[in-house]
Amino acid sequence: MPRPRKLSPEILEAALDGLEAQRQHVDSQMADIRQMLGGAGPKAPSVTAPEAAQPRRKRSAAVRRRMAEAQRRRWAAVKETRETPAAAPEAPKRKRRMSAAGRKAIIAAAKKRWAEFRKRAAKPVVARKAGKKAAAKKPKAAAPAPAQAASAAPAKD
């Protein structure tokens, strides 16, 4: 592990003087830029605290209510401009009505489809399936059992 260098007071003084000179240079450049912008506003401090370190201020309930009401008014104004079209509003489309003859035709077709469905369901489907199952259950050629095969084999010594 490297040994830490000891900083003598002379080195620290020189470092401090160098940093002060750099700060003065940066401050003068900032002043020049502010002057180009119009010189408005007070001179900002050279050292600023980060904003994240500062705690957030809480708003009272009355302030939050006023903010919410103002937001509602803004949205109402936006919606009002959207809803008022330049042209006259169109009449809504008339709902379609089915004629009595059309309704009767649909009912008759549905009854016909259901009658066909029930007719197919009444047919014996089991006979067709039984034929397939019977073919699948055919006895296979009898294979010798493992115990019989072992006894039939000659013993090797």
C-alpha positions in Angstrom: 0.0 0.0 0.0 1.5 3.4 -1.0 2.4 5.7 1.8 0.3 8.9 1.9 2.3 12.0 1.0 2.5 14.6 3.7 1.4 18.0 2.5 3.3 20.8 3.9 1.6 24.1 4.8 3.4 25.8 1.9 1.9 23.4 -0.7 -1.6 23.9 0.8 -1.2 27.7 0.7 -0.1 27.5 -3.0 -3.0 25.3 -3.9 -5.4 27.7 -2.1 -4.0 30.7 -4.0 -4.4 28.9 -7.3 -8.0 28.0 -6.6 -8.8 31.6 -5.6 -7.3 32.9 -8.8 -9.4 30.4 -10.8 -12.5 31.4 -8.9 -11.9 35.1 -9.7 -11.4 34.3 -13.3 -14.7 32.4 -13.5 -16.5 35.1 -11.6 -15.3 37.8 -14.1 -16.4 35.6 -17.0 -19.8 35.2 -15.4 -20.1 38.9 -14.9 -19.2 39.6 -18.6 -21.9 37.1 -19.7 -24.5 38.7 -17.4 -23.6 42.1 -18.8 -24.2 40.8 -22.4 -27.6 39.5 -21.3 -28.6 42.9 -20.1 -27.3 43.0 -16.6 -30.7 42.1 -15.1 -30.8 40.3 -11.8 -28.6 40.3 -8.8 -25.2 38.7 -8.8 -25.6 35.0 -8.0 -23.3 33.6 -5.4 -20.3 31.6 -6.8 -21.0 28.6 -4.5 -24.5 27.2 -4.8 -26.0 24.4 -2.8 -27.5 21.6 -4.8 -31.3 21.8 -5.1 -31.8 18.2 -4.2 -30.3 18.8 -0.7 -32.9 21.5 0.1 -36.1 20.1 1.6 -39.3 20.7 -0.5 -41.7 23.3 0.9 -45.2 22.0 1.7 -48.2 23.9 0.5 -51.2 24.4 2.7 -54.6 22.9 2.0 -56.0 26.3 1.0 -53.3 26.8 -1.6 -53.8 23.3 -3.0 -57.5 24.0 -3.3 -56.9 27.3 -5.2 -54.4 25.5 -7.5 -56.9 22.7 -8.2 -59.7 25.2 -8.9 -57.5 27.2 -11.3 -56.6 24.0 -13.1 -60.2 23.1 -13.4 -61.0 26.5 -14.9 -58.2 26.1 -17.4 -59.4 22.7 -18.5 -63.0 23.9 -18.8 -61.8 26.7 -21.1 -59.9 24.2 -23.3 -62.8 21.8 -23.4 -65.2 24.6 -24.3 -63.1 25.6 -27.3 -63.0 21.9 -28.5 -66.8 21.4 -28.1 -68.0 24.4 -30.0 -67.6 23.4 -33.7 -67.6 26.1 -36.4 -70.4 24.3 -38.4 -73.9 23.4 -37.3 -74.1 20.1 -35.4 -75.2 17.1 -37.5 -78.4 15.3 -36.6 -77.7 11.9 -35.1 -78.2 8.9 -37.4 -81.5 7.2 -37.2 -81.6 3.8 -35.7 -82.3 1.0 -38.2 -85.5 -1.0 -37.7 -86.1 -4.5 -38.8 -89.2 -5.2 -40.7 -91.7 -7.8 -39.5 -91.0 -10.0 -42.6 -87.3 -9.8 -42.1 -87.7 -10.8 -38.4 -89.9 -13.8 -39.4 -87.4 -14.9 -42.0 -84.5 -14.9 -39.4 -86.7 -16.8 -36.9 -87.6 -19.5 -39.5 -83.9 -19.9 -40.5 -82.9 -20.3 -36.9 -85.6 -22.9 -36.3 -84.5 -24.8 -39.4 -80.8 -24.9 -38.2 -81.8 -26.1 -34.7 -84.0 -28.8 -36.2 -81.1 -30.0 -38.3 -78.8 -29.9 -35.3 -81.2 -32.0 -33.2 -81.7 -34.5 -36.1 -77.9 -35.0 -36.3 -77.6 -35.4 -32.5 -80.4 -38.1 -32.5 -78.4 -40.3 -35.0 -76.5 -43.2 -33.3 -72.9 -42.1 -33.4 -71.9 -44.8 -30.9 -72.0 -47.5 -33.6 -69.4 -45.8 -35.6 -67.1 -45.3 -32.6 -67.6 -48.9 -31.5 -66.2 -50.1 -34.8 -63.0 -48.1 -34.4 -62.6 -49.3 -30.8 -63.1 -52.9 -31.7 -60.4 -52.6 -34.4 -58.0 -51.0 -32.0 -58.6 -53.8 -29.4 -57.6 -56.7 -31.7 -55.5 -59.2 -29.8 -51.9 -59.1 -30.9 -49.7 -62.1 -31.5 -49.1 -63.7 -28.1 -45.5 -63.0 -27.0 -43.9 -65.3 -24.4 -44.0 -64.0 -20.9 -40.6 -62.9 -19.5 -40.6 -65.8 -17.0 -41.2 -68.4 -19.7 -38.6 -66.9 -22.0 -35.9 -67.1 -19.2 -36.7 -70.8 -18.5 -36.7 -71.7 -22.2 -33.2 -70.3 -22.7 -30.3 -72.8 -22.2 -28.2 -72.0 -19.2 -24.6 -71.1 -19.8 -21.9 -72.3 -17.5 
